[in-house]
């Protein structure tokens, strides 16, 4: 199948392309950008005038809910959501049921995902058996099965001796350890940011120190072991400053932040809006501004959707009892664009946070439009506005703090390995 995408505004941060150009695709790969060979005869021409042609988005944290939580979402629904969101590669945390701590489970998930011919799925393996924090998994076997790194998802690692051994082992074989920095004791039982809003609402708080204490521990163990660590979903100004210092020191660390924390703060909880029940919790405007600055100066490497579909009933409970999480695959692009406009960030720099930089963290050849690369491409209309409603979301999970918001930027085509995996119905050519 040969496809020609013509007259689109091509933005490829990895190759510093930001201009109107044509893109030629053959045998699932990009064969030319800009200067198309005269003998190239496409089977299909996609007219992209007025559209942005960008690398397919790479999402560092998307819970697909399989195996074990199919009542919340299924692989089919969430992969379709990824296509609607222009996400062509994604990494899923290991907190499924059963946990991704056995090679057979990882292979099954990879096989199921590949059979759908949609987004490329890169599982994270469990760092410890059952995510219990006691016994290390067979990381070598899990890597051979397809894992790109190892973490605990949101399960706390209480025993720092086990974490030390895990990081020593990971460093020996060149694996990346993915950690969400939250102290097991300081973060225990909290449901909102520890501050005036939580106090006024009578909600148990999670202090910033829960993040910073965990970061101090992680960085000290990195100094001892040399292990490469990716920090998931930073949430505080103090935590970001610690990461900034660690990078200046030369520690092999990368970090991401969720798209939700880039826009919302604790006061948005309002009158116990369970859609705002997230982990980590929404923090203050100062923390949100620090996150934005961290992205601009490179302290934070990537933006993630932190996609976490939740059953409707679990969001109808009182705030403190509601399940944390928000659906985000379809909102990653428009909310990244919204941040870029608000922060006066160049479009290419913003898109790099959800393409090139995220792919580099995963260690995969994706997130760019280089000649010879797999043709994973997102075409979107930068001027299209749409309202976030349950009906407008393809994901089985309709739980998002952005319900009712009007967003700008709509995916029109998503190509995976040179095949049109999603096409907005009104855009047939």
C-alpha positions as CSV (number, residue, x, y, z in Angstrom):
1,X,0.0,0.0,0.0
2,X,1.4,3.3,-1.1
3,X,0.0,6.5,0.4
4,X,0.8,10.1,-0.4
5,X,0.0,12.8,2.2
6,X,0.0,16.1,0.4
7,X,0.0,19.8,1.3
8,X,0.0,19.2,5.0
9,X,2.0,21.2,7.6
10,X,4.6,18.7,8.6
11,X,6.0,19.1,12.1
12,X,8.7,16.6,13.1
13,X,10.6,17.8,16.2
14,X,13.2,15.1,15.9
15,X,14.4,16.3,12.4
16,X,13.5,20.0,12.9
17,X,10.9,19.9,10.1
18,X,8.3,22.6,10.4
19,X,6.9,23.4,6.9
20,X,4.3,22.5,4.4
21,X,5.5,19.3,2.7
22,X,4.3,16.0,1.2
23,X,5.0,12.7,2.8
24,X,5.3,9.5,0.8
25,X,4.7,6.1,2.4
26,X,5.3,2.6,1.0
27,X,5.5,-0.9,2.6
28,X,4.6,0.6,5.9
29,X,7.5,3.0,6.0
30,X,8.2,6.7,5.2
31,X,10.1,6.9,1.9
32,X,10.2,10.6,1.4
33,X,9.4,13.9,3.1
34,X,9.2,17.0,1.0
35,X,10.8,15.9,-2.3
36,X,8.7,13.0,-3.6
37,X,10.3,10.7,-6.2
38,X,8.8,11.3,-9.6
39,X,8.1,7.6,-10.1
40,X,6.1,7.3,-6.9
41,X,2.6,6.1,-7.7
42,X,0.3,6.1,-4.6
43,X,-2.7,3.8,-4.2
44,X,-4.2,6.6,-2.1
45,X,-3.8,10.3,-1.8
46,X,-4.7,12.0,1.4
47,X,-5.3,15.8,1.0
48,X,-3.9,17.4,4.2
49,X,-4.2,21.0,3.4
50,X,-5.0,22.9,6.7
51,X,-3.9,19.8,8.7
52,X,-0.8,19.3,10.8
53,X,1.1,16.1,9.9
54,X,2.9,14.9,13.0
55,X,4.5,11.8,14.3
56,X,2.1,9.4,16.0
57,X,1.9,10.3,19.7
58,X,3.8,8.2,22.2
59,X,2.0,7.8,25.6
60,X,4.1,6.7,28.6
61,X,1.2,5.6,30.8
62,X,-2.1,4.1,29.5
63,X,-3.9,1.5,31.5
64,X,-5.7,-0.8,29.1
65,X,-7.4,-2.7,31.9
66,X,-6.6,-6.1,30.5
67,X,-6.2,-8.6,31.9
68,X,-8.6,-8.6,34.9
69,X,-10.5,-5.3,34.7
70,X,-12.6,-5.7,31.6
71,X,-15.6,-4.3,33.4
72,X,-13.7,-0.9,33.4
73,X,-12.5,-1.2,29.8
74,X,-11.3,-3.7,27.2
75,X,-8.3,-3.8,25.0
76,X,-10.6,-3.2,21.9
77,X,-12.2,0.0,23.3
78,X,-9.0,1.5,24.6
79,X,-7.0,0.8,21.4
80,X,-9.8,2.5,19.5
81,X,-9.5,5.4,21.9
82,X,-5.8,5.6,21.2
83,X,-6.5,5.7,17.4
84,X,-9.0,8.5,17.9
85,X,-6.4,10.4,20.0
86,X,-3.6,9.9,17.5
87,X,-1.6,7.7,19.9
88,X,0.3,5.1,17.9
89,X,2.6,3.8,20.7
90,X,1.8,3.4,24.3
91,X,3.2,1.9,27.5
92,X,0.9,0.2,30.0
93,X,1.8,-0.2,33.7
94,X,2.0,-3.7,35.3
95,X,-1.0,-3.3,37.7
96,X,-3.3,-5.6,35.9
97,X,-5.0,-8.7,37.4
98,X,-3.0,-10.9,37.4
99,X,0.0,-8.5,37.6
100,X,2.4,-8.5,34.7
101,X,5.1,-10.5,36.6
102,X,5.1,-13.6,34.4
103,X,6.4,-13.8,30.8
104,X,3.3,-15.6,29.6
105,X,1.1,-12.8,30.7
106,X,3.2,-10.3,28.9
107,X,3.3,-12.4,25.7
108,X,-0.5,-12.8,25.8
109,X,-1.0,-9.0,26.2
110,X,1.4,-8.3,23.3
111,X,-0.3,-10.9,21.1
112,X,-3.8,-9.5,21.8
113,X,-2.6,-6.0,21.0
114,X,-0.8,-7.0,17.8
115,X,-3.9,-8.9,16.6
116,X,-5.9,-5.6,16.6
117,X,-3.4,-3.9,14.2
118,X,-3.7,-0.6,16.0
119,X,-1.3,1.0,18.5
120,X,2.0,-0.5,19.4
121,X,1.9,-1.7,23.0
122,X,5.0,-1.7,25.2
123,X,4.2,-3.3,28.6
124,X,6.1,-2.4,31.8
125,X,6.9,-5.5,33.8
126,X,6.4,-5.7,37.6
127,X,9.5,-4.9,39.6
128,X,8.4,-7.3,42.3
129,X,6.1,-10.4,42.3
130,X,2.5,-9.3,42.7
131,X,3.7,-5.8,43.2
132,X,4.1,-6.7,46.8
133,X,7.5,-5.3,47.2
134,X,9.1,-8.4,48.6
135,X,10.6,-10.6,45.8
136,X,12.1,-9.5,42.6
137,X,10.7,-10.7,39.3
138,X,12.7,-12.5,36.6
139,X,13.5,-9.3,34.7
140,X,15.5,-11.0,32.1
141,X,12.7,-13.3,31.1
142,X,10.2,-10.4,31.2
143,X,12.4,-8.4,28.9
144,X,12.6,-11.2,26.4
145,X,8.8,-11.4,26.5
146,X,8.5,-7.7,25.5
147,X,8.8,-5.5,28.6
148,X,10.5,-2.2,28.2
149,X,11.1,-1.5,31.9
150,X,10.1,-2.4,35.4
151,X,8.0,-0.6,38.0
152,X,5.5,-0.8,40.8
153,X,2.8,1.3,39.2
154,X,1.1,2.9,42.2
155,X,2.0,0.1,44.7
156,X,4.4,1.5,47.3
157,X,7.9,0.0,47.7
158,X,8.2,-0.1,51.5
159,X,11.4,-2.1,51.8
160,X,14.3,0.1,50.5
161,X,16.6,-2.9,50.7
162,X,14.5,-4.6,48.0
163,X,14.5,-1.5,45.9
164,X,18.3,-1.3,46.2
165,X,18.7,-4.9,45.0
166,X,16.2,-4.3,42.2
167,X,18.2,-1.2,41.0
168,X,21.5,-3.1,41.2
169,X,20.1,-5.9,39.1
170,X,18.5,-3.5,36.6
171,X,21.7,-1.5,36.2
172,X,23.7,-4.7,35.6
173,X,21.5,-5.6,32.6
174,X,20.8,-2.0,31.4
175,X,17.1,-2.0,32.4
176,X,15.2,1.1,33.3
177,X,13.3,1.2,36.6
178,X,10.0,3.2,36.5
179,X,9.1,4.7,39.8
180,X,6.3,6.9,41.0
181,X,7.8,9.0,43.8
182,X,5.5,8.7,46.8
183,X,6.6,7.6,50.3
184,X,4.6,4.6,51.4
185,X,3.9,6.1,54.8
186,X,3.6,9.8,54.2
187,X,1.2,9.2,51.3
188,X,-0.9,6.5,53.1
189,X,-4.6,7.2,53.2
190,X,-4.5,10.6,51.6
191,X,-7.0,11.6,48.9
192,X,-6.2,15.3,48.3
193,X,-3.3,17.7,48.4
194,X,-2.5,18.6,52.0
195,X,-3.5,22.2,52.3
196,X,-6.4,24.7,52.9
197,X,-8.7,23.1,50.3
198,X,-8.4,19.6,51.8
199,X,-8.7,21.0,55.3
200,X,-11.9,23.0,54.4
201,X,-13.5,19.9,52.8
202,X,-12.4,17.6,55.6
203,X,-10.4,15.4,53.2
204,X,-7.2,13.5,54.3
205,X,-4.2,15.1,52.8
206,X,-1.1,13.9,50.9
207,X,1.8,16.3,51.6
208,X,4.4,17.4,49.1
209,X,7.0,15.7,51.4
210,X,5.5,12.4,50.4
211,X,7.0,13.1,46.9
212,X,10.2,14.8,48.0
213,X,11.2,12.2,50.6
214,X,10.7,9.4,48.0
215,X,12.8,11.4,45.5
216,X,15.7,11.8,48.0
217,X,15.6,8.0,48.5
218,X,15.5,7.2,44.8
219,X,18.4,9.6,44.0
220,X,20.6,8.3,46.8
221,X,20.0,4.7,45.5
222,X,20.8,5.9,42.0
223,X,24.1,7.3,43.2
224,X,24.9,3.9,44.8
225,X,23.8,1.7,41.9
226,X,24.1,3.8,38.8
227,X,20.7,2.6,37.8
228,X,18.7,4.5,35.1
229,X,15.3,5.6,36.5
230,X,12.2,7.1,35.0
231,X,10.1,9.1,37.4
232,X,6.4,8.9,36.7
233,X,3.8,11.7,37.2
234,X,5.7,14.4,39.2
235,X,3.2,16.7,40.9
236,X,5.0,19.3,43.0
237,X,7.3,22.3,42.6
238,X,9.6,21.0,45.3
239,X,9.9,17.6,43.5
240,X,10.6,19.2,40.2
241,X,13.4,21.3,41.7
242,X,15.0,18.1,43.1
243,X,14.9,16.5,39.7
244,X,16.4,19.6,38.2
245,X,19.3,19.3,40.7
246,X,19.7,15.6,40.0
247,X,20.0,16.2,36.2
248,X,22.6,18.9,36.8
249,X,24.5,16.3,38.9
250,X,24.4,14.0,35.9
251,X,22.2,11.3,37.3
252,X,20.6,9.1,34.6
253,X,17.0,10.2,35.3
254,X,14.0,11.2,33.2
255,X,10.6,12.3,34.3
256,X,7.0,12.8,33.0
257,X,3.9,14.6,34.2
258,X,0.3,13.9,33.5
259,X,-1.7,16.2,31.2
260,X,-4.3,16.7,34.0
261,X,-1.8,18.1,36.5
262,X,-0.6,20.5,33.8
263,X,-4.0,22.2,33.8
264,X,-5.9,21.7,37.1
265,X,-5.2,22.5,40.7
266,X,-6.7,21.4,44.1
267,X,-9.3,24.1,44.1
268,X,-10.9,22.5,41.1
269,X,-12.1,19.7,43.4
270,X,-15.0,22.2,44.0
271,X,-17.8,20.5,46.0
272,X,-16.2,17.0,46.1
273,X,-16.1,16.4,42.4
274,X,-15.0,12.8,42.2
275,X,-13.8,13.3,38.6
276,X,-10.9,15.3,40.3
277,X,-10.0,12.3,42.4
278,X,-6.5,11.5,41.1
279,X,-3.3,9.9,42.1
280,X,-1.1,11.8,42.8
281,X,-3.6,14.5,43.9
282,X,-4.0,17.8,42.2
283,X,-1.8,20.4,43.9
284,X,-1.6,24.2,44.0
285,X,-1.3,26.8,41.3
286,X,2.4,27.2,42.3
287,X,2.9,23.5,41.6
288,X,1.1,23.7,38.3
289,X,3.2,26.6,37.2
290,X,6.4,24.8,38.2
291,X,5.3,21.8,36.1
292,X,4.9,24.1,33.1
293,X,8.3,25.7,33.7
294,X,9.8,22.3,34.1
295,X,8.6,21.2,30.7
296,X,9.8,24.4,29.1
297,X,13.3,24.1,30.5
298,X,13.7,20.4,30.0
299,X,13.6,19.2,33.6
300,X,10.4,17.3,32.7
301,X,11.0,15.2,29.6
302,X,7.5,14.1,28.6
303,X,3.8,14.6,29.0
304,X,1.6,11.5,29.5
305,X,-2.2,11.0,29.4
306,X,-2.0,8.9,32.6
307,X,-5.0,7.1,31.0
308,X,-7.0,5.3,33.7
309,X,-10.5,4.3,32.7
310,X,-12.8,3.7,35.8
311,X,-16.2,2.2,36.0
312,X,-19.0,4.8,36.3
313,X,-20.1,3.4,39.7
314,X,-16.7,3.9,41.1
315,X,-16.9,7.7,40.4
316,X,-20.4,8.0,41.9
317,X,-19.1,7.3,45.4
318,X,-18.1,10.0,47.9
319,X,-14.9,11.8,46.9
320,X,-12.7,10.0,49.5
321,X,-14.1,6.6,48.4
322,X,-14.1,7.1,44.7
323,X,-11.5,5.3,42.6
324,X,-8.7,7.6,41.5
325,X,-8.0,8.0,37.8
326,X,-9.0,9.8,34.6
327,X,-9.4,8.8,31.0
328,X,-7.0,10.7,28.8
329,X,-5.9,9.0,25.5
330,X,-8.2,11.2,23.4
331,X,-7.3,14.3,25.4
332,X,-3.5,14.1,25.3
333,X,-3.2,16.0,22.0
334,X,-5.7,18.8,22.5
335,X,-4.6,19.4,26.1
336,X,-1.0,19.5,25.1
337,X,-1.9,22.0,22.4
338,X,-3.8,24.0,25.0
339,X,-0.8,24.1,27.3
340,X,1.5,25.2,24.4
341,X,-0.7,28.1,23.7
342,X,-1.1,29.1,27.3
343,X,2.7,28.8,28.0
344,X,3.7,30.5,24.8
345,X,5.6,27.3,23.9
346,X,6.5,26.6,20.2
347,X,4.3,23.9,18.7
348,X,7.2,21.7,17.7
349,X,8.6,21.9,21.3
350,X,5.2,20.9,22.7
351,X,4.8,18.0,20.3
352,X,8.2,16.7,21.1
353,X,7.0,16.1,24.7
354,X,4.4,13.6,23.4
355,X,6.5,12.1,20.5
356,X,10.2,12.2,20.3
357,X,11.0,12.6,24.0
358,X,8.5,9.9,25.1
359,X,9.9,7.4,22.5
360,X,13.4,8.1,23.8
361,X,12.4,7.2,27.3
362,X,10.8,4.0,26.1
363,X,13.9,3.2,24.1
364,X,12.0,2.7,20.8
365,X,12.4,3.9,17.3
366,X,9.2,6.0,17.1
367,X,8.0,9.5,17.5
368,X,9.6,10.9,14.3
369,X,9.1,11.1,10.5
370,X,12.6,10.2,9.4
371,X,13.0,8.5,6.0
372,X,13.0,4.7,6.6
373,X,11.0,5.0,9.8
374,X,7.8,3.1,10.4
375,X,4.9,5.3,9.2
376,X,3.1,6.0,12.5
377,X,1.5,9.3,11.7
378,X,-1.1,11.6,13.3
379,X,-2.9,14.1,11.1
380,X,-5.0,16.7,13.1
381,X,-7.0,19.8,12.4
382,X,-5.4,22.5,14.7
383,X,-8.5,24.8,14.4
384,X,-11.2,22.3,15.0
385,X,-13.1,22.7,18.3
386,X,-15.0,19.9,20.1
387,X,-16.7,19.5,23.4
388,X,-15.6,16.7,25.8
389,X,-18.7,14.7,26.6
390,X,-19.3,11.0,27.3
391,X,-20.6,10.6,23.8
392,X,-17.5,12.2,22.2
393,X,-15.1,9.8,24.0
394,X,-14.4,6.4,22.4
395,X,-12.8,5.0,25.6
396,X,-15.1,2.9,27.7
397,X,-14.1,5.1,30.6
398,X,-15.9,8.4,30.6
399,X,-14.2,9.7,33.7
400,X,-12.4,12.9,33.1
401,X,-12.1,16.2,34.9
402,X,-12.5,17.9,31.5
403,X,-16.1,16.8,30.9
404,X,-18.0,19.8,29.5
405,X,-14.8,21.6,28.4
406,X,-14.3,22.8,24.8
407,X,-11.0,21.8,23.4
408,X,-9.1,22.7,20.2
409,X,-7.3,20.2,18.0
410,X,-9.1,17.1,16.5
411,X,-7.4,14.0,15.0
412,X,-8.5,13.5,11.4
413,X,-6.3,10.5,10.4
414,X,-4.2,8.1,12.4
415,X,-1.8,5.9,10.4
416,X,-0.1,2.9,12.0
417,X,2.7,1.1,10.1
418,X,1.5,2.8,6.9
419,X,-2.1,1.8,7.2
420,X,-5.0,4.1,8.0
421,X,-6.1,2.9,11.4
422,X,-8.5,5.7,12.0
423,X,-10.2,8.2,9.7
424,X,-12.7,10.8,10.7
425,X,-15.9,9.8,8.9
426,X,-16.4,13.1,7.2
427,X,-12.9,13.1,5.8
428,X,-13.1,10.4,3.2
429,X,-10.9,11.2,0.2
